[in-house]
């Protein structure tokens, strides 16, 4: 199962570790606005247990590429990172549905575990 989502230029920073050497779990807050509102910008697949989405690739222009460009490396979404929650929704299949169900102007919160 793979998902290639869209991105949006609207985003809100969230607390995370500032040192790239010690990346910890962090949140990515995105707002689906602008020309890329429907382009998340990641290719992801379910992990073996269907619990998380594993980021296989990050593409741009997209919401995630805009997030990465405006945040320190420690808060950048990278291949190998795992998405554990999407808007408090758990499970790979349910998270994919949550990502696809978003509308313009909606917020999208990703809880990311560094790979």
Secondary structure as UniProt FT lines:
FT   STRAND          2..4
FT   STRAND          10..12
FT   HELIX           20..22
FT   STRAND          26..31
FT   TURN            35..38
FT   STRAND          42..46
FT   TURN            48..49
FT   STRAND          53..58
FT   HELIX           63..69
FT   HELIX           73..75
FT   TURN            79..80
FT   STRAND          82..86
FT   TURN            87..88
FT   HELIX           92..100
FT   TURN            104..105
FT   STRAND          107..113
//
